[in-house]
């Protein structure tokens, strides 16, 4: 285990007393690692840090699992003095301030898109156990409302995922105020829709989703959507839900809504999680799939190895490193040869990481000649050459460029292999 942790975190951590901690000394009993992504200048991080300190202190004092958990702070601070001052408020270690490369690798590996973020991972393998640790901390009862931590956190430790059917179990609403039991979802494809009326992108997606829902149902597929509200009042929930023809978790059932948010690690809305008939996740990118496929021809929207870059899926460029092959193509269909060129390596990467039950470390796109591609080239300061093979890492503000006359499958495979092995030298975006 210790060798894996060294590979994940490096040899040394530091604490608020400026003392170094050997990663090997984290303990042989350690089974769960909490990766806490934050910044001293961020107001929500400061607020969450106080709650996490209370949670951590109670866990270490009263839990039978106290030796099985450790938290490591991964900062995005730019000022070392501010980072050091923030670290003094913490009871756990942190990655060294100057280890920016290791920090960025962890941001990308666990697809962190906002702060604060707390991701619980298996200390022996690095696999995600719970993506939304913020809710684990938030839902922990305060001392005045319970006799001990064991009543909540210890009993649920290590806060791993439970089957969807178990988490959603209970009555679900229809907008005519009738209820149905969640068991009615059995055997259906399910979309779990996290949304709120106060969010303009949510309202826009809901209008599209209503039409998609109708088309899928009319085509004879067993498909249902469950709305999990992030509205700020029951009145807003009721108003918003009146526009929806599907089911919803009752607004008053805050615990169940929170458990579903935790189950899927929701970091922002709107988010549409698509599940197969067994309750297993098909994709987290339901929003993108719906917008890219208004006729629902690709239902149930299994992930495609290679995507054609568009305005609706460009948001995925910010979720981690992306290989983008720019080609000289203006008309529909001209991108197909480019997709066929990189599809074998994309499928190979997807299969490899799926077998390891890990998320794919690289997304694959082809881009032609259009406004979206031009904007991306301008933003990342890429040359006008075509074909042009690139890997763009927006969160790290880094790019890797392979500008050769002929791009072959062997060239693509070697480029990807060198990137994953960290053999490529990045250029700044």
Secondary structure, 3 states (H helix, E strand, C coil): CHHHHHHHHCCEEECCCCCEEEHHHHCCCCCEEEEEEECCCCHHHHHHHHHHHHHHHHHHHHCCCHHHEEEEEEECCCCHHHHHHHHCCCCCEEECCCCHHHHHHHHHHCCCCCCCEEEEEECCCCCEEECCHHHHHHCCCCHHHCCCHHHCHHHHCCCCCCCHHHHCCCEEECCCCCEEEHHHHCCCEEEEEEECCCCHHHHHHHHHHHHHHHHHHHCCCCEEEEEEECCCCHHHHHHHHCCCCCEEECCCCHHHHHHHHHHCCCCCCCEEEEECCCCCEEECCHHHHHHHCCCCCCCCCCCCCCEECCCCCHHHHHCCCEEEEECCCCCCCCCHHHHHHHHHHHHHHHHHHHHCCCCCCCEEEEECCCHHHHHHHHHHCCCCCCCEEEEEECCCCEEEEECCCCCCHHHHHHHHHHHHCCCCCCEEC
